Each structure stands twice: as C-alpha cells, then as structure tokens.
Amino acid sequence: MLSTEIHEAAIEFGRSLRGAPALAAYRAAEAALDANPDAQALMADLRRFQQASIEAQQRGETPAPETTEALRRCQADVRANDVIMAHLRATSDVKAFLPLAATEVSQALGTDYAKLIAPTSC
Amino acid sequence: MLASTTQDPALAAATTAAEIDALTAGATFGAALRATPEFTALLGTGKALDADPIARAAIHAYNEKREDLRVEAAMNLMTQEQTDELGRLLEAMHEVPSVIAYVAATAAFGALCRETSTVISGLIGIDFAANSRSGGCCGG
C-alpha cells in the first residue's frame, strides 16, 4: 500500500509522462491502428510469415520459397502502410523516451529504478 | 532528448518544454522515493551489512564458490555435491541477521517501486516497467 505522498508523486510523474509528445504520439498511433482492420490484418500476416520462417530455420530447414516470397511481399506492404509505419515509429520513440525518464528517477534516487521495477524474468 | 519532428518553432518549443516537464517530474519522483522510510531502511541495512565482518565473510564465501562453479552452472554440469555446497553457503549467508535485514529491506523497497510503476503504467497506457530500460526490459 503506497503512502499518500508517494502515490501522489507517482501520479504526478505519470501525468507528466502522459503529456510528453512521445506518449501523445504513441496513443494517437495506437488509436489509428486499432481503428484500421486492414492494417491489423497486415501485421498479423507479417507475424505469421516471420514465425513460419523462424520455425523452418529452427528445424534446420530453408524456408519454402513461397514462404519467403510471401514474407517479402508482406514486408513491402507493411513498409507502404502509413498507419503501421506511424505506429512503429511512435513505438520506437516511446521506447527511446521512457528509459530517459527512468534515468531521471534513478539519478535522483541514487539507484537503478528501472532495474528495481523490471519484470522478474529480467 | 527526443528530436522534434515539427518545423514549427512554437510547436517545437512546446514539445521540448513538455519533454523537460516529464523529465523534471521524473527527478521529483525519484527524490520522493528517496525520502520514503523503505529507502531509508535500505540505506541503513546496507551500511550495517558493509560493517558486519560475519556478513562480509559469508557473502564472500558464497560469491567465490559461485564464481568457481560459473562454467559448470552455465552448462548444467554441476555435481550434486557442488550444488549442495553452494546451497549450504547460500543458506549460511541468508542466516546472518544483517543479511536478513538487508534482503528484507531490498524486497520492501522493490515492492514499493513496482507498485509505483503500476500506477505510472496505468496513467500512460503502456507498461512502464517493461519499457524503462534501453533495449527493452532486459536492458542492452
């Protein structure tokens, strides 16, 4: 149970983060992707072809030519899809920004906050 | 700091200001965490641990054995005797009162930090803990 002080401090930090351009752009890109079934289907296809290719390689096999060709076509379609590319760029920006913010916390704290909160698998 | 993608100077300035606000809020939040009783306890138990020769000897013995067996452990080649000995040293380390206190303080502060992270994630709509290290949750 967090004390009132630390809960309020966390809320204040969260609100400030939420107002940062990287987070605002990410939310907008997420909403655009959610509203675009074609883009979602394209991403699902890309993951499926990538997974098939990885599984073939893990079995020591060369991916089937039709899988490779389907993956190549799908990658080209993804690159040409503005909604997906905007989402990927926004995700990349937010993943660059959040560690900066966590570093600010760590510097003021004097120990690695990101390491303290990392999922246990890490 | 992230580069702004806009060419509008006013918007670019606002972007920078919002980023600075968020980073400043991070520093304020870090200071608030530092002022918690849990962090004070962590510092105190850490100092006590450093000053305790029994704890230092137990930690050293465990670390030395673990380092000796690093390759065997990584390759899953440890014998039962080696596993048992490492386990005994770990147990001995965890029986030292100053170690017990430090481990408890670390767990308590870690739990506090994870709870704050949950609050932050809820506000920003993305898992802060999983995305707060460069290269993903495992760093890199």
Chai-1 contact restraints between the chains, C-beta under 6 A:
chainA,res_idxA,chainB,res_idxB,connection_type,confidence,min_distance_angstrom,max_distance_angstrom,comment,restraint_id
A,L2,B,E115,contact,1.0,0.0,6.0,A-B,restraint_1
A,I6,B,A32,contact,1.0,0.0,6.0,A-B,restraint_2
A,I6,B,T36,contact,1.0,0.0,6.0,A-B,restraint_3
A,A9,B,F29,contact,1.0,0.0,6.0,A-B,restraint_4
A,A9,B,A32,contact,1.0,0.0,6.0,A-B,restraint_5
A,A10,B,T116,contact,1.0,0.0,6.0,A-B,restraint_6
A,A10,B,V119,contact,1.0,0.0,6.0,A-B,restraint_7
A,A10,B,I120,contact,1.0,0.0,6.0,A-B,restraint_8
A,E12,B,A25,contact,1.0,0.0,6.0,A-B,restraint_9
A,F13,B,A25,contact,1.0,0.0,6.0,A-B,restraint_10
A,F13,B,G26,contact,1.0,0.0,6.0,A-B,restraint_11
A,F13,B,F29,contact,1.0,0.0,6.0,A-B,restraint_12
A,G14,B,I120,contact,1.0,0.0,6.0,A-B,restraint_13
A,G14,B,L123,contact,1.0,0.0,6.0,A-B,restraint_14
A,G14,B,I124,contact,1.0,0.0,6.0,A-B,restraint_15
A,S16,B,D21,contact,1.0,0.0,6.0,A-B,restraint_16
A,S16,B,A22,contact,1.0,0.0,6.0,A-B,restraint_17
A,S16,B,A25,contact,1.0,0.0,6.0,A-B,restraint_18
A,L17,B,A22,contact,1.0,0.0,6.0,A-B,restraint_19
A,L17,B,I124,contact,1.0,0.0,6.0,A-B,restraint_20
A,R18,B,L123,contact,1.0,0.0,6.0,A-B,restraint_21
A,R18,B,I124,contact,1.0,0.0,6.0,A-B,restraint_22
A,G19,B,A18,contact,1.0,0.0,6.0,A-B,restraint_23
A,A20,B,A18,contact,1.0,0.0,6.0,A-B,restraint_24
A,A20,B,E19,contact,1.0,0.0,6.0,A-B,restraint_25
A,A20,B,A22,contact,1.0,0.0,6.0,A-B,restraint_26
A,P21,B,T15,contact,1.0,0.0,6.0,A-B,restraint_27
A,P21,B,A18,contact,1.0,0.0,6.0,A-B,restraint_28
A,A22,B,L2,contact,1.0,0.0,6.0,A-B,restraint_29
A,L23,B,I124,contact,1.0,0.0,6.0,A-B,restraint_30
A,K95,B,N131,contact,1.0,0.0,6.0,A-B,restraint_31
A,F97,B,L2,contact,1.0,0.0,6.0,A-B,restraint_32
A,L98,B,N131,contact,1.0,0.0,6.0,A-B,restraint_33
A,L98,B,S132,contact,1.0,0.0,6.0,A-B,restraint_34
A,P99,B,S132,contact,1.0,0.0,6.0,A-B,restraint_35
A,P99,B,R133,contact,1.0,0.0,6.0,A-B,restraint_36
A,P99,B,S134,contact,1.0,0.0,6.0,A-B,restraint_37
A,A101,B,A22,contact,1.0,0.0,6.0,A-B,restraint_38
A,A101,B,L23,contact,1.0,0.0,6.0,A-B,restraint_39
A,A101,B,G26,contact,1.0,0.0,6.0,A-B,restraint_40
A,A102,B,S132,contact,1.0,0.0,6.0,A-B,restraint_41
A,E104,B,L23,contact,1.0,0.0,6.0,A-B,restraint_42
A,E104,B,G26,contact,1.0,0.0,6.0,A-B,restraint_43
A,E104,B,A27,contact,1.0,0.0,6.0,A-B,restraint_44
A,V105,B,G26,contact,1.0,0.0,6.0,A-B,restraint_45
A,V105,B,F29,contact,1.0,0.0,6.0,A-B,restraint_46
A,V105,B,G30,contact,1.0,0.0,6.0,A-B,restraint_47
A,A108,B,A27,contact,1.0,0.0,6.0,A-B,restraint_48
A,A108,B,G30,contact,1.0,0.0,6.0,A-B,restraint_49
A,A108,B,A31,contact,1.0,0.0,6.0,A-B,restraint_50
A,L109,B,G30,contact,1.0,0.0,6.0,A-B,restraint_51
A,L109,B,L33,contact,1.0,0.0,6.0,A-B,restraint_52
A,L109,B,R34,contact,1.0,0.0,6.0,A-B,restraint_53
A,A114,B,S132,contact,1.0,0.0,6.0,A-B,restraint_54
A,A114,B,R133,contact,1.0,0.0,6.0,A-B,restraint_55
A,L116,B,G110,contact,1.0,0.0,6.0,A-B,restraint_56
A,L116,B,C113,contact,1.0,0.0,6.0,A-B,restraint_57
A,I117,B,C113,contact,1.0,0.0,6.0,A-B,restraint_58
A,I117,B,R114,contact,1.0,0.0,6.0,A-B,restraint_59
A,I117,B,S117,contact,1.0,0.0,6.0,A-B,restraint_60
A,I117,B,A129,contact,1.0,0.0,6.0,A-B,restraint_61
A,A118,B,C137,contact,1.0,0.0,6.0,A-B,restraint_62
A,P119,B,C137,contact,1.0,0.0,6.0,A-B,restraint_63
A,C122,B,C137,contact,1.0,0.0,6.0,A-B,restraint_64
A,C122,B,C138,contact,1.0,0.0,6.0,A-B,restraint_65
